[in-house]
Amino acid sequence: MGPGRQGQDVAASFLSHVSTGRPREASALPAVELEHVHKWYGSIHAVRGISLRILQNEFFSLLGPSGCGKTTVLRMISGFETPTEGTVYLKGEVANAIPPYRRDTNLIFQHLALFPHLDVYDNIAFGLRLRRLPRPEIARKVRAALELVDLVGYDTRRIHQLSGGQKQRIAIARALVNEPAVLLLDEPLGALDLRLRIQMQVELKEIQHRVGTTFVYVTHDQTEAMTMSDRIAVMNHGFVEQIGTSRDVYERPRTRFVATFLGDSNLLEAQVESSNADQTVLRAGAARLIGPADAGATPGSSVTLCVRPERLRFAGAGTASGGDDGNRLDARVRDAIFKGAVIEYRLVTESGARLILQAHADAARPVEPGAAVTVTWRKEDGVLLTE
């Protein structure tokens, strides 16, 4: 997808806050703020005291498994649900009592809710007509919206004549043509096949980058969230477990849940032997391991050492600069799974711990199942988890 310079200029005609690029300096006033928000449905505590700030011009994702409360949070921002306790702010204004139609937000559902009896033009123009805008202005805005999503010439198409990806773009155009301050998206790509979903992730991020509108995106797909988001809130059982950039939450998870929900993790249960400003010495069964410094690691306490599969190396097979810091575990290869760019090795250690190691497929000759190996990693590649 690429509407080019003309498309960017036309988009700017109805999105007055568009600049030549997406503003990277967010306003001091957040677009959305939740302060100690709870939501009860009878005896079900769906959202449990969430506080978060979503910045203007930010692509912010709520990520978590089904039933964790992320859609409920989105509906409270939109006004379709009211918090049982706590406060929702939109651009600094208390919004709890503001009805959905008066909020400067727009919501895209997974099933899109396009009108099948209307053509593309009338679908996009629907909200503009409700606002009783002049016909020439409606035509200009619809044209700009079609330029934005690279579907100029589709004005008279019926919805059933569109592909899945085209329907997604029309839903986005219909939402953005009303120039909301915040666009809320509830798993809008969930019904697409994998190839189209990946394509739409890139296109959706490009659209958000051009228009600068704050996007709040709900998904259970970890790759989707990490691909598109400026920041991610990882949710579990109604709580926010961690908020950060994709790299933050992936490389430095704060809890066991975050470590396992975002990609694969190797988790080794250990006891702290000693700790100083440089490192933490651990005992995992018969193995002595070295982890990063951690102020919360006190001698005798139990911790979990988390190491991502791509950080593990076979001893003598391109160990990263800086050596292995003494982290060495003997293991046996249970399986080797070819995944294109990488080979994923499933290992079991002498103590019975199971590990996953990912190696570049062209880095060396594959290690065969049944082979005895030694696995190494650097201390800075580990993260200590206490929750």
N, C-alpha and C positions, 0 to 999 in steps of 0.2 A: 504494500500500500504506500502511496506517496503522492499527495495532491499537489506538491510543488509549491513554488512561491505564490502563484495565483490563488491557490486554495488557502494559503496562510493569510493572504491579504483579505480575501472574502470573509474568512472566518473572523478576522478582526472587526469586520463591519457590524457583527451582531454580538460579539463578545468584547465589550469595551475594555475589559481588564487584560486582554491579550497584549503581550509585548513581543519583541523580536525573539525572545527565548523565555523559558519559564523562570520567573523570579526565584532565585535561590535563597534570598534573604527573607525568611518568613516574617510576617508582621508580629509585633509584640503581643497583639491581641489574637488569641487562638480562634480558628473558625468554629471549633466545637470543643466544649469542655464538659466532662462529667465529674461530679463531685460527690463522692460517697453514695453512689447510686445502687439501690436495691430494687429487685422486682420479685414479688411473690405472686404465684398463681395458686390460690388456696394454700395447701400445705407445701407446695413445691417452691423452693427458694432458687429461682432461675438465675438471678444475677445478684452477686454477693459483695456489695460495698465497693464497686469499681470507681476509681478515679483515674482520669486520663485527659490529656490535652492534645488535640489534633490541630496542627498549625495550618494557617492559610497557605494555599498552593501546594499542599502536601498530598502524596498518594499514600494513604494509611490503610493497612489491612488488619482486620480482625480474623485471626487464624485459630482454628481449634476443631476438635472432633464434633460430630453431630451431638446436639443436646447440651453443649457447653455454655450456651447463652449468647452467642455472638449475634444471631439474628434478632434476638430480643433487644440487645443494645442498639442495633441499627434501627429498629422500629421505635425505640424511645427517642432517638435523635430525630426521626422523621415526624414524630407526633402520633403515630398510630398506636403507641402504647404510652402510658403515663407511669413514671417511676412510683413505686410504693413509698420509697424514701429517697432522699437526695435530690440533687439539682442538675438539670441539663441547661447549659448555656450555648447560645448561638451568637457568635461574634460579640460576646460579653453580655448579652441580654438573657435574663432568665426566661426559659422557653417552656417550662412544664405545662403551663396553661394555654399555650398558643396552639390552635388547631393546625392540622397538617397543611391545609390549603393556604394558611397565612405564613408558613415557614418558608424561608428562602432556601429550600432544599427540593430535590427531586429524587425519586426512588425507582430503580430498575430491578425488577424481580427476575428470578431464574427463568420463568416462563414468558417473560417479556411483555405480555398483555397487549400486543399490537391488535388493532381492530381489523379483522379479516374482511369486513364489508367495505373498507376504505382502501384507496390506493396509497402509494408511498407518500405522495404530496399531502394528501388529507390527513394521514397519520401524523406527519410532522407538524402540520399546521393546526392540529386540533387544539392544543393549549393556547396558541396565539389567538385563535378565534374566540375562545372563552374570555380572553382579555380584551376583546373587541378592538383589536388593532386594525388600522386601515389596510385594505387589500394590497396595495403596492408594498407596504412594509412587510406584510406576511410573506409575499412572494420573494422579497429580497432576503428575508431571514431563512426561509426554507431553502433557497438556492445556496446560501452560505453554509447551511447545515449539511446539505448534500455534498458540497465541495469539501467540507471538513472530513467527511467519512468516505470520500472518493467514490460517490455513487451518483454523480451528475448524469442525467439522462434516464434515471430510473423513476422519475416523477409519477408516471402513469402505470407502473407495474402494480399488480395485485400482490398481497402478502404471500399467497400460496405459490407465486411464481419466483420467489426469492430462495436462495440457498440459506443454510443455517447461519453462515457467517454474515451474509447480507442482512438478514433479519436482526442480528446483533447490532450491526452498524446503524440500522434505521432506528432501533430502540435508543441507542446512544444519541443519535441526531435529534430525536424527538425530545429527549430529556435536556440536552444542552441548548436547544433553540430557545428555551425559556430563561436562559442565563442564570441558573441557580448558583448561589454561593457555594453550596455543597452538593455533590452528586453522590448518592448512596446506591451501592450495587450489591445485591444479595445473590451471590453465586451465579452471575449471569452467563458464565461459560460452562456450567455444569452439564448441560444437555448435549454439548458438542463432542464429536469424536476427537481423539488425542491430537491428531495432526492439525485439525482446524483450531482446536483449543490453544495449542502452542502459537499458531499464527496470530490468533486474536489477542493473546497476551501482549505480544509485541505491538500490535496495532493500537490496543487500548492505552498502553503506556505512551505511545507517540502522540495520541490525541490529547491525553492529559497534559503532556509536556507542552503542547502548542497552546492550549486554551488557558492553562494555569488554574483551572477550577480545582478546588479541594475535592479529592475522591476518597470516600470511605468504602472499603471493599471487604465483603465477607466471603471467606472461602475455608474449606477444609483441606485444600490441596497445598502442601508445603512448597512445592516447586513453583506453583503459580504465585504464591505470596512473595517468595524470595525474588522471582523474576521481575515483578512490577513495583514493589513497594519501596518508598523512602524509609518507612518504619513499619514494624509489625508489632501488634499486641497478641501474644500467645495466650489463649484462654483455655481453662480447664475447670469443669464443675462450677461455673459461674464466677470464677476468679480470673484476674489477669495475672499470669505467672511471671511474665517478663515482657518489657517493651524495649525495642531497640532496632537498629538497622538490621538488614538481612545478615550481614557479616557478624554483627554483635551476637545475635541470638543463635547463630549457627556455631561460631567459633568459641563463644564464651557463654554457654548456657548456664543459668543459675540454679536450675532444678533438674532432677532426674527426668521429669515429664518433658521438659523442653528439649533435653538432650536426646530423648528417644523419639519424640514426635517429629522433630525436624531432621530427617535423614537417619542413617544408621549410626549407631554409637557402640563402641566397646566399653563396657562397664565392669570395672574390677573392684570388688569389695576389699577394703584394706583397713589397717590400723595405723595411726600416726605414731612413729617412733620418735621423731624430733622435727623441729621446724625452726627456721631462721629467716632472715631477710632475703636469702638467696634461693632457698629450696625447702621442700618438705620431704623427709625420708619416711617411706611407707613400708609396711610388711603385709604382703598378700600371700597367705599360705607360707610356703617355704621361700618365696621370692622376695628380694629386697628391691624396692622400686624408688625412683626419684621423681617427685612431682614439683610443680611450681610453688613459689612462696604463696602462703595463704594465711592471713591474719587469724582466720577462724579455725585453723588446724592446730589443736592443742594435743600434746603427747597423750596417748592412750585413747583418743577419740576415734570413732569409726567414721570413715568417709568412703565415697565412691570415686574412683579415678576414671574419668571419661576421656577416651582417645578416639578421634574420628578414624574410620578405616583408611582414608587416604594418607594419614600421618604415619601409619605403620610401615615398616620396611623389613624385608628379609635381610638378615645380617650378611654383609658383604655385597649387597645388591643395590648400590647407589644410596647408602645411608646419607641423609642430609648433612649439610655442613654443620659442624659443631659436635659431631659424634652422637652417641646414644645416651650419654650421661649415666651409663650403667644400667639402663633399662633393657633387660634381655629376658625373654621368656621362650623356653623350649616348647615346641608344639608339633602337631602332625596335621597335614593337609587332609581334610575330609572331602572337599569338593573344590573344583575350579570352574567358575561360570564365566563364559565369554560374553561381554556386554558391549562389543564394538571397540570403543576407545580404551576401555579398561577390562582387566580380568579380575573378577571378584573371587577371592579365596576364602573358604570357610575352614577355620582351624579349630582344633581343640588342644588345650595345654595339658601338661602332665597332671595338673590338679583338677582337670575337668572343665575349666573355664572355656567358653566358646568365644572365638574372636572372628572378626571380618577384616580382611586386608584387601585394599584395592591397589592394583599396580597397572601402570600404562601397558597396554597390550603389546606395544612394540619395544618396550624397554629392555627386555631380556627373554631368554627362552622360558616358556611357561613351566611352572613347577607342577609336577604330576600329583594327583591324589595318592595319598599313602606316604608321601615323602616326609621325612623328619626335617624340621626347619627351626631356626631361631629367629624370633621377631624382636625388632628394636624400635625405639622412638626417642625423641628428645624430650626433656622435662617440660619445656615451654609448649609442647604440643598436647599436654594433658591439662585437664581442668578438674579441680576438686569439687565434688558436690556433697553437700551435707543435708539436702532436702530430697 
